[in-house]
């Protein structure tokens, strides 16, 4: 009997070890070690987004730009040093990504309560969820247990992140490379229902593309000239810029997508029907977006003993 018990316990331990090493994330990962984590993140995000709604979009974009470069490992948060080149100055990120200070503030609060326990990668995942929720969007259960990278890749950031000039085929290919379907891509693109873009990223679309509403293009040209003023901003969703809703898809159906890559989703292509559905069914969009974000958050996480728990999100320990 004793031998049988030992055998059972040994098998149970083996299963636990296999599970821990398999890269599985769990919503309850910090239930014992940092049970107030999600409350702390939400309390920190709430005043930030109330004071500047755009920051909800910025944190969500930060999460996307992290996950698309070697997985959701907080590599995007690392600062350059004399001996280390991070991702912040990659073409898609330089003078564009925002919210690093917000993640720093949350990390500081979490470290006071649960020192050396919670990764920057998990904090970023939770903050992205809360930013969306605070702007009226859906919520979702965030699987946790990511660890932080000790390196970053400037070249991967330059090559893996889709461009605002991307065609539909290029978008589908970029997302497929990360294990995300064309439908996931179309749902995740709905993140552009919040936030703003720089003139340099939509200039070609409003001056040179033919699949754009003429009045919409003309209005934008007032603040985005054919040359100069590259950093002039325009809302990605001109209807409800600070609300996470399905208006982005309504805009696409009306040929009022801000970026070339946005309008590619509704341009006589394979995603037209899904865009049409989301434009009239906000619940379908919200459900699919939440599911796609969880799927994106599962891209190549570091788990177990891989990586580290950074004490400062901007530098390795």
N, C-alpha and C positions, 0 to 999 in steps of 0.2 A: 504493500500500500504506500509506504514511504517513498519507494523507488518511483511509483507511478506519479506521486505528487511532485517529486523532483523533476521528473520528465515533463510533466504538464507545465510547471513553473518555468523550466528551461525553454520550452517551446513558446510560452507566452512572452518571455523576455526577448527571444529571437525575433518574434513578430513585431515587438515594439521597436527593436533596433532597425529592422528592415523598413518599417514605416517611417522612422525618423530620418533614414538615409535616402529615402525615395524622392525627396523634394516635395512632399505634400504640405500644402499650407492649410491652416485651420482657423476658423473664426474665433476659437477659444484658446488660441496659442498663449495669450497672456492672462488668462483667467485667474491663474494663481500668482503669477509673478508681477503683474501690473494691472489689477482689475479695474482701475479707474481710467485707463488709457483713453478710451473712446470719449469719455466725458471731458477729459482735459483737452483733447484735440478740438472737440466741438466748441468748448468754452473759449478757446483761443481764436478759432476761426470766425466766430459769430461777430464780434465787433469789427474785425478786419473787413469782412464782406459787407456789413451794414454801412461802414464808412466809405468803402470803395467797392461797389459791386463788381467792377472789372476784375478784382483780384480773385474772385471765384473762378473766372475763366483762366486767369494766369496760372493758378495752381493746378487746374485740370490739364492745361497744356504742358506744364512742367512734368506732370506724371506721364503723359503721353510721350514726351521727348526722352524721358528716362527709359521707359519700357521698350521703346523701339531701338535702343542702342544697347545691345548685349544684355537685354532683359531688365526687369524691374529691380535694380540694385543700387539706386541712389548715386550712380556714377556721375550723373549730370550735375550733382550738387558740389562736386569737388572743384576747388579753386586751382588755377595754375600756380606753380611755384617755379623757382629757379631750376629745379631738376625734374619737374613733372608738368606735363601738358594735359589738361582736362578737356572737357567737351563744351565749355561755356562759350568759347570763341569760334566754334564751328559755324559755317555759313548760316544754317537754319536757326542758330541760337544767339549769335552775337547781336547786341543791341536790340534784343527781341524778348528773350526769356525774362520773366519777372517772378518775384515771390520768394526769392532765396531767403530774404530776411524774415519772412513769415515762418518758414520752416525752421529757421534758427530759433525763433522765439518759442515755437512749440517744443522743439527739442530741449531747450533750456528748462521749460516747465516740466517736461516728462523726466528729465534727468534728476530733478529735485525730488520727485516722488519715487522713481524706479531707476536708480542709477545703474548704468551699464547694462540695461536690459532690453530696451526697445530700439530697433534699427531705424535709421533715417528713411530707409526704403518703405517701411511700414507706416511711418508717420506721414510720408508723402501720399501714400495710397489712401489713408484715412482722411487727410486734409482735402484731397481731390473730391472724395465722396461728399464730404460735408459742405464744400463750396457749392457743389451742384444743388444739394438739398436746400441750402440757404437762399438760393435764387429761384426756388419753386420747382426744382426738378425732382426726379425720382431718387429714392435711397436704395441702397443694396447692402447686403452683408459682405464685408471685406474679409477674405481669407488672409490670415496673418502668419508670420513666421519667416519672412524674408530677412536676409542678412545683407550687409553693405559691402560693396565692392572695394577693393584696395587699389584699383586702377580704373582707368577710363580710356576711351578711344576717340580721338579727334577724327580719324579717318572714317570710322563707322558712323559717327554723327553726321559727317558730311555726305556719306553715301546712302545711309539707310532711311533717313527721314524723307518722306515725300515732299515734293516741291509744290508751291502754289500754282506752278505752271504745268503740273502733271496732267497727262491725258487719263481717261478712264482706264485704259489698259495698264498704264504705269501705276495707277493707284491700286488696282486689283493685284498687280504683281508685288508691289511693296508690302501690302497687307498679307498676301499669301505667304511671303517669305517669313512672316512672323506667326504663321499658323492661324491667321484670321481670314474668314471668307469674304466674298464680295458683299454679302448682306451685312456682316459685321462692320465692314468698312463704311457702308452707307449709313448704318445706325450711329457709328462713332463720329462720323462727319457732322452729325447733328450737334456736336459740341460747339459748332460755329453758330449756334443760336445765341451764344453769349460771346463777349469779347470784341476786340477790335483788331484791325490789320493796318499795316503801314502802306502808304501810297506805292512804294516801290514794288510791293507784292501784288497789287491789283491794277497797276497802270496799264499794262499791256491788254488786260481784259477789257477795260472800259474805253480804250482807244482803238484797239485793233480787232477784237473779236466781233463776230456778227450775231452770235447767240446771246445777246444782251439787250434788255429793254432800253430803247433810245433815251427816254426821259430819265431813267435811272442813271445811265451812263453820263448824261449831260449834267445832272446834279452833282455827281461825284467829281466831274472834271473841274468844278469850281474850286475845290480844295485840293485836288491832285492834278497839277498841271502836267503837260506832256514831258517836261523835264524840270528837275528841281523839286524841293519840298518832299524828298523821299520819305521822311519820317512823319508826314501828315497822316493822321489817323482817321479811319472811318469804321463804324460798327459793322461787324459781320452780318448782323441781322438788323436792318434799319427799322423794323416794326417795333420790336420789343427787346432792345439791346441788353437790358439788365434782367430779363426773365428767361429762365430755362424752360422753353416750350417748343412747340413744333412749327413755329413761324418760319424757321429756316427753310423748311421744305415748301411752305407756301410761297416763299420768295423764289425758290428754284423753279417751281411750276410757272411762275410769272416772269421767268428769265431775269430775276433780280438777285442772282447770286453774286457776291462780291468778288470772289476769286475765280480764276479760270478753272481751277480744280473743283471748286464747288459746283459750277454750272455743268461740268462734265457728268455729274451724277444724273442730270436730267437734260439729255441732249440727243434724243433718239437712240439711246443705248440700252443695255441690258438691265440697268437699275431704274429706269423710268417708272416702272409699275410700282416698285417699292417706295420711291420718292412720292409718287401720287398717293399711295396708301397712307404714308406718314403725314402728308399734308392735310388729310381729313380725319385722321385717327390718332390723336395725341397719346392715347393710352397704349396703343401698339408701339409707337415710337419709344415711350418711356420704358416699357417693359424690355424691348429689344436693346435699347441703349444700356440699361443696367446690366443685362446679361453679357453684352459685348465688352463692357468695361471690366467686369470680373474676369472674362476670358483674357483680355489684354493684360490684366494684372498678374496673370499666371505665366507670362512669358519668361522662361528661363530664370526663375528666382534662385538666388543662392540660399541654401538651407543647411541645417546640421552644423558642421564645423567649417564649412566653406565661408570665405569672406570674414567679416568681423562685425561687431556692434560699435559703430563709430561714436565717439564721445562728442565730437564736433562734426557736424555734417559737411563742413567745407574741407576737411582734411582727414587723412588716414591717421589711425592711432600711432 
